[in-house]
Amino acid sequence: MKKARLPRNKESGFFLGDIDIKKSIVAILILIFTFSLFAGSRVDGFVTDIYGEPISGVEVTIENMPLGEITNTSGYFHFYRMKNGDLTLKFSHIGYVEKKVKVHSGKKDLISLKVKLEDKEYILDEVKFIVDNSDSGVKTIISPRNIEDSKSENIMDLLKSSTNLNINSVNGVNTKISIRGAESNQVTVMLDGIEINSSMDGSVDLRAIPTDIVEKVEIYKGGDLKLSSKAVGGIINIITKESIEPIGFELGYNNKTYFSNRDRWEKSYSDNNNYSLSVSKNSENYGIIFSSSLSDNLNRWSYIDVARANEIIYINNDNIAKNRKNSDFKSFSTFAKIKINTMFSPTLILSSNIKKTGMPGWIGKLYYNSYIENEEYRGSFISKHNSGKFNSKLNLYGSYSEKKIVIDEPVTMFNGITKDFYRNFGLKYDLDYKDYITLYSGFEIKRDGVNSIKLKGDHKRDLASLYAQAEKKYKLPNLDHNLKFFIGGRFEYSSSNKKVEPFYSLGIVYDYRSSLFTIVNKSRYESTYRLPDFSSLFWFDNSGSQGNPNLLPERGVSVENGTYLTFNKYIDLTLSFELFSRNIEDLIVWQKKSNGIYIPINLNGGKIKGFDTGIDISFFDDNLKIKSNFSYLKTKTETNNHATDGKEIVYKPKTNLTINFDYKVDDITLSYRYTRVGETFLTTSNKFPEYPYSLSDLKISLNNIVFGNKLTTSLKLNNMFDEQYQVVYGFPMPGREIELGFKLKF
């Protein structure tokens, strides 16, 4: 919210020669009263950052008094006289965490202060760009406020409603994620800094992570070596909550109904129910949070086969609406986090997820009885220690999961049951040092394992990594300009390729801050890679596909430059523009051979480049917000086949536009979101395009106080114009959806 600028203290003078005597007497009495009121101490001081660099433009105010000062280029401020008694000074700057300092006026004639402010994250509502000393990359953050406002039940729905990423569930099983044109298995998904992608195929189901346990979500579109070098397609890091309330209790319920113009509504279209419960307690000695969620969704809706993937086929198709079946989703999740408030802050995190998902198949090959059952258990022990200039964090973690696939289609004579077992465990240690120079370092060792009939038994892979990054910040003399340079490296060893792989990152951050505006520019280079997953390496021949144990890791180079301009006065406006390019060598693709068998191979590579641009503006004390993001992609394949060389990479939308309107009146919030996804290609020869589509979503939420407790009611209308579209050809997407949700907080 934009803050009104308070007037500065100014010395006043009086000229009595031509002023009426009555007015003069009144003025003198006011002056005497003023001096008697402010007969206490003088207060001055300097404001610096945590490295001792002066900060100009800091707003220094006194609580409950109409006085304010602005620090000069030396970070200096001064109040001539204060009233006697206890006072609270507040220090505010758009680039730093607000700080309050208490003083007692009257005992001393002069009180001199030295105040240090910590850098903070800039919030662009659902997008925050970072200019602090702990981060050097272009990063998007979904903040706690945005998670609450989204009224989303799980992470997949949250990312769909709060970002311009391409995220969908196209087959009823896993989540399809694309960051700047990357494939889903190239995107590293983390929970509290630990990778949770399946070692089998790189997949992850974001529907299984409820938003009730999430504090914030960090999105690194170009990767970050401090977290992982396996980020050819970027990183999504989900940070879980910690208990901060003395005691809290929350109940939630959500129902979804599919309501399309394609056919008559049936009662089964509304058999989609979600329940949630969370309990938290925080005391001087410990903090605990427990969350549980239950989902029982039939996911039945109508569709037609073609959805304009090819105009000729679409016109000549009967386009009879069909009923989507066997796509039900049942899930039960629990999460517990216990933290002991001691020197090393030991924290135990336990979670579980049990789910059953129907397999509807795809157009032309529908399944009616097939399903997948999953059981997943995770645990980690975290210990942190802060000792002045050093910060350390130790994380011991492990997971175990079982996956059962049942194919029971007697009509197609396709039957079978398989069971897969996954396990991993590891240790991760981070050590940071902040002084004249900032150093980040750490190491991680882990083992991934899978046992599956489809892979001819048991397979293991040991991984070890060591990383370090150095950063140095410079403040230009006599100017409100800052420069920061960083260079980092990460070294990875894998038992599968039996050698050490080096990766590097370097970049520069420039920022200028004034009372009128702030401008930040970030440039970053980073090298990454992705190991082949177990299914690509060891899938056994079943007369349709076969693994390739000779696959090489994919290697990527990411270059990005982002510029962000925020106006601090007169208007709440932020503009952003990001340029990026990503080159991938030894790209892994499944290709059909002359014998009809699909085998994964390494292609020469692929190139992706483009830009993201955004605007965020607020009016009427943040009651009206307008946000827009537009992205453009240019992709190119590099192959040895003249028919596909130089073509666009399949399923990569050229353009993506999102526009959000949010209007708040008292306890009612009205939100509208428009999404336009551009043309994509279905084949490597680029002969068949998937037509562009547009989606409109409307949301209304109401906050009430019921018997002293907060009740939030939300109504969402997704795809309100019943758009018929496909993200991947052969997998139709739902039409209009109506969601009604309640959340009661005690």
HUJO-V457881 format. One record per residue. SS is DSSP state (~ for helix, > for strand, _ for the rest). PSI is psi in radians with two decimals (none if undefined). Layout:
SS & PSI
SS & PSI
This chain:
_ & 2.38
_ & 2.31
_ & 2.45
_ & 2.44
_ & 2.17
_ & 2.61
_ & 2.57
> & 2.76
_ & 2.37
_ & 2.43
_ & 2.35
_ & 2.46
_ & 2.70
_ & 2.34
_ & 1.91
_ & -0.08
_ & -0.75
_ & 0.29
_ & 2.46
_ & 2.43
~ & -0.61
~ & -0.73
~ & -0.59
~ & -0.74
~ & -0.75
~ & -0.74
~ & -0.71
~ & -0.73
~ & -0.71
~ & -0.73
~ & -0.75
~ & -0.75
~ & -0.69
~ & -0.78
~ & -0.59
~ & -0.56
~ & -0.69
_ & 0.97
_ & 0.26
_ & -2.48
_ & 2.72
> & 2.56
> & 2.24
> & 3.14
> & -3.11
> & 2.48
> & 2.20
> & 2.95
> & -3.07
_ & -0.18
_ & 0.11
_ & 0.10
_ & 2.28
> & 2.58
_ & 2.11
_ & 2.80
_ & 0.24
_ & 2.29
> & 2.02
> & 2.03
> & 2.85
> & 2.16
_ & 2.38
_ & 0.33
_ & 2.49
_ & 0.91
_ & 2.53
> & 2.64
> & 2.76
> & 2.26
_ & 2.55
_ & -2.95
_ & -0.31
_ & 0.03
_ & 0.25
> & 2.51
> & 2.84
> & 2.26
> & 2.26
_ & -0.99
_ & 2.46
_ & 2.76
_ & 2.75
_ & 2.59
> & -3.03
> & 2.27
> & 2.70
> & 2.08
> & 2.36
> & 2.27
> & 2.09
> & 2.40
> & 2.46
_ & -0.44
_ & 0.05
> & 2.79
> & 2.28
> & 2.49
> & 2.51
> & 2.41
> & 2.25
> & 2.41
> & 2.77
> & 1.97
> & 2.43
_ & -0.56
_ & -0.63
_ & 2.63
_ & -0.64
> & 2.21
> & 2.02
> & 2.31
> & 2.62
> & 1.93
> & 2.28
> & 2.31
> & 2.48
_ & 2.48
> & 2.63
_ & 3.08
> & 2.39
_ & 2.28
_ & 2.11
> & 0.85
_ & -1.64
_ & -0.17
> & 2.23
_ & 2.31
_ & 2.49
> & 2.33
_ & 0.28
_ & 3.09
_ & -0.08
_ & -0.01
_ & 2.49
_ & 0.08
_ & 2.92
_ & 1.98
> & 2.42
> & 2.40
> & 2.32
> & 1.97
_ & 2.90
~ & -0.66
~ & -0.69
~ & -0.58
~ & -0.76
~ & -0.74
~ & -0.50
~ & -0.44
_ & 0.58
_ & 2.57
_ & -0.50
> & 3.03
~ & -0.62
~ & -0.81
~ & -0.62
~ & -0.82
~ & -0.60
~ & -0.65
~ & -0.27
~ & -0.06
_ & 3.05
_ & 0.42
_ & 2.72
> & 1.80
> & 2.17
> & 2.84
_ & 1.85
_ & -0.35
_ & 0.19
_ & 0.04
_ & -1.14
_ & 3.00
_ & 2.28
> & 2.06
> & 2.38
> & 2.09
_ & 2.00
_ & 0.77
_ & 0.03
_ & 2.76
_ & 2.82
~ & -0.73
~ & -0.03
~ & -0.16
_ & 2.13
> & 2.13
> & 2.27
> & 2.63
> & 1.93
_ & 0.71
_ & 0.09
> & 2.25
> & 2.38
_ & 0.16
_ & 2.56
_ & 2.29
_ & -0.25
_ & -0.92
_ & 0.15
_ & 0.09
_ & 2.88
_ & 2.47
_ & 1.77
~ & -0.23
~ & -0.38
~ & -0.03
_ & 1.83
> & 2.59
~ & -0.28
~ & -0.40
~ & 0.01
> & 2.26
> & -0.83
> & 2.93
> & 2.23
> & 2.33
> & 2.00
> & 1.74
_ & -0.50
_ & 0.03
_ & 3.04
> & 2.01
_ & -0.38
_ & -0.48
_ & -0.84
> & 2.62
_ & -0.18
_ & 1.20
_ & 0.86
_ & -0.60
_ & 0.29
_ & 3.12
> & 2.39
> & 2.01
> & 2.03
> & 2.08
> & 2.17
> & 2.82
_ & 2.80
_ & 2.59
_ & 2.22
_ & -0.23
_ & 2.59
_ & -0.77
> & 2.42
> & 2.59
> & 2.25
> & 2.34
> & 2.48
> & 2.61
> & 2.47
> & 2.39
> & 2.39
> & 2.36
> & 2.32
> & 2.24
_ & 1.64
_ & 2.68
_ & -0.10
_ & -0.48
_ & -3.08
_ & 2.56
_ & 2.44
_ & 2.67
~ & -0.56
~ & -0.34
~ & -0.30
~ & 0.15
_ & 1.10
> & 1.76
> & 2.44
> & 2.37
> & 2.56
> & 2.63
> & 2.33
> & 2.48
> & 2.38
> & 2.64
> & 2.37
> & 2.32
_ & -3.08
_ & -0.50
_ & -0.47
> & 2.88
> & 2.45
> & 2.47
> & 2.35
> & 2.37
> & 2.50
> & 2.45
> & 2.55
> & 2.24
> & 2.31
> & 1.59
> & 2.16
_ & -0.51
_ & 0.89
_ & 2.19
_ & 2.94
> & 2.70
> & 2.91
_ & 2.84
_ & -0.73
_ & -0.84
_ & 0.71
_ & 0.43
_ & -0.54
_ & 2.09
~ & -0.67
~ & -0.80
~ & -0.67
~ & -0.79
~ & -0.66
~ & 0.06
_ & 2.59
_ & -0.37
_ & 0.65
_ & 2.29
_ & 2.39
> & 2.83
> & 2.12
_ & 2.15
_ & 2.90
_ & 0.65
_ & 0.44
_ & 2.68
> & 2.04
> & 2.30
> & 2.49
> & 2.09
> & 2.52
> & 2.62
> & 2.33
> & 2.38
> & 2.12
> & 2.20
> & 2.27
> & 2.21
_ & 1.34
_ & -2.99
_ & -0.70
_ & 0.08
_ & 0.96
_ & 2.33
> & 2.30
> & 2.24
> & 2.20
> & 2.40
> & 2.70
> & 2.67
> & 2.15
> & 2.20
> & 2.74
> & 2.22
> & 2.25
> & 2.67
_ & 1.71
_ & -0.23
> & -2.75
> & 2.97
_ & 2.23
_ & -0.32
> & 1.35
> & 2.50
_ & 2.52
_ & -0.36
_ & 0.01
_ & 2.63
> & 2.94
> & 2.35
> & 2.34
> & 2.47
> & 2.24
> & 2.32
> & 2.33
> & 2.60
> & 2.57
> & 2.62
> & 2.17
> & 2.39
> & 2.27
> & 2.60
> & 2.22
> & 2.16
> & 1.33
_ & -1.88
_ & -0.24
> & 2.39
> & 2.27
> & 2.68
> & 2.22
> & 2.32
> & 2.00
> & 2.21
> & 2.81
> & 2.78
> & 2.69
> & 2.37
> & 2.67
> & 2.48
> & 2.18
> & 2.17
> & 2.17
> & 2.01
> & 2.02
> & 1.41
> & 1.42
_ & -0.46
_ & -0.71
_ & 0.01
_ & 0.61
> & 1.87
> & 2.70
> & 2.71
> & 2.25
> & 2.65
> & 2.31
> & 2.53
> & 2.25
> & 2.55
> & 2.56
> & 2.65
> & 2.70
> & 3.11
> & 2.34
> & 2.32
> & 2.28
> & 2.41
> & 2.15
> & 2.54
> & 2.19
> & 2.02
_ & -2.24
_ & -0.58
_ & 2.62
> & 2.25
> & 2.31
> & 2.36
> & 2.88
> & 3.08
> & 2.84
> & 2.38
> & 2.41
> & 2.84
> & 2.24
> & 2.48
> & 2.62
> & 2.47
> & 2.07
> & 2.46
~ & -0.62
~ & -0.32
~ & 0.26
_ & 0.75
> & -2.54
> & 2.39
> & 2.47
> & 2.72
> & 2.16
> & 2.41
> & 2.47
> & 2.43
> & 2.63
> & 2.29
> & 2.75
> & 2.50
> & 2.32
> & 2.40
> & 2.48
> & 2.26
> & 2.38
> & 2.40
> & 2.13
_ & 2.42
_ & 2.33
_ & 0.33
_ & 2.69
_ & 0.79
> & 2.48
> & 2.50
> & 2.45
> & 2.28
> & 2.55
> & 2.65
> & 2.40
> & 2.84
> & 2.62
> & 2.38
> & 2.17
> & 2.37
> & 2.35
> & 2.37
_ & -0.28
_ & -0.66
_ & -0.03
_ & 0.77
> & 2.82
> & 2.24
> & 2.18
> & 2.52
> & 2.58
> & 2.68
> & 2.56
> & 2.73
> & -3.11
> & 2.47
> & 2.26
> & 2.35
> & 2.54
> & 2.25
> & 2.31
_ & 3.07
_ & -0.35
_ & -0.75
> & 2.88
> & 2.35
> & 2.35
> & 2.39
> & 2.31
> & 2.31
> & 2.38
> & 2.41
> & 2.39
> & 2.39
> & 2.46
> & 3.08
> & 3.01
> & 2.15
_ & 2.55
_ & 2.42
_ & 2.91
~ & -0.63
~ & -0.64
~ & -0.54
~ & -0.74
~ & 0.15
_ & 2.24
_ & 2.75
_ & 2.04
_ & 0.61
_ & 0.20
_ & -0.58
> & 2.79
> & 2.39
_ & 2.98
_ & 1.74
_ & -0.13
_ & 0.20
_ & 2.50
_ & 2.70
_ & 2.57
> & 2.46
> & 2.32
> & 2.67
> & 2.18
> & 2.29
> & 2.28
> & 2.62
> & 2.18
> & 2.39
> & 2.34
> & 2.24
> & 2.10
> & 2.23
> & 2.18
_ & -0.17
_ & 2.54
_ & -0.61
_ & 2.43
> & 1.57
> & 2.33
> & 2.31
> & 2.48
> & 2.59
> & 2.17
> & 2.24
> & 2.47
> & 2.72
> & 2.56
> & 2.12
> & 2.29
> & 2.18
> & 2.69
> & 0.76
> & 2.28
> & 2.13
> & 2.60
> & 2.16
> & 2.45
> & 2.20
_ & 3.05
_ & -0.45
_ & 0.07
_ & -0.02
_ & 2.37
> & 2.22
> & 2.34
> & 2.38
> & 2.86
> & 2.07
> & 2.95
> & -0.70
> & -2.98
> & 2.68
> & 2.36
> & 2.27
> & 2.80
> & -2.80
> & 2.70
> & 2.39
> & 2.58
> & 2.75
> & 2.41
> & 2.06
> & 2.50
> & 2.57
> & 2.83
_ & 0.97
_ & 0.78
_ & 0.18
_ & -0.42
> & 2.14
> & 2.39
> & 2.20
> & 2.41
> & 2.44
> & 2.42
> & 2.34
> & 2.57
> & 2.34
> & 2.40
> & 1.99
> & 2.73
> & 2.27
> & 2.63
> & 1.82
_ & 3.04
_ & 0.15
_ & 2.10
_ & -0.41
_ & -0.42
_ & -0.23
_ & 2.31
_ & 0.10
_ & 2.91
_ & 2.50
_ & 2.41
_ & 2.63
_ & 0.63
_ & 1.76
_ & 2.33
_ & -0.66
> & 2.69
> & 2.10
> & 2.28
> & 2.41
> & 2.24
> & 2.34
> & 2.24
> & 2.21
> & 2.25
> & 2.26
> & 1.93
_ & -2.01
_ & 0.22
> & 2.31
> & 2.24
> & 2.23
> & 2.47
> & 2.35
> & 2.25
> & 2.32
> & 2.31
> & 2.02
> & 2.21
_ & -3.02
_ & 2.47
> & 2.87
> & 2.51
_ & -0.39
_ & 2.73
_ & -0.34
_ & -0.09
_ & 0.53
_ & -0.54
_ & 1.91
> & 2.59
> & 2.16
_ & 2.65
_ & 2.72
> & 2.75
> & 2.46
> & 2.47
> & 2.26
> & 2.41
> & 2.43
> & 2.38
> & 2.27
> & 2.57
> & 2.26
> & 2.25
> & 2.74
> & 2.04
> & 1.94
_ & 0.72
_ & 0.04
> & 2.62
> & 2.14
> & 2.14
> & 2.17
> & 2.32
> & 2.49
> & 2.14
> & 2.40
> & 1.75
> & 2.48
_ & 0.94
_ & -0.40
_ & 0.23
_ & 0.79
_ & 2.40
_ & 2.02
_ & 2.91
> & 2.46
> & -0.72
> & 2.32
_ & 2.34
_ & -0.16
> & 1.60
> & 2.62
_ & 2.80
_ & 2.75
_ & -2.39
_ & 2.39
> & 2.43
> & 2.18
> & 2.31
> & 2.18
> & 2.63
> & 2.49
> & 2.13
> & 2.14
> & 2.12
_ & none
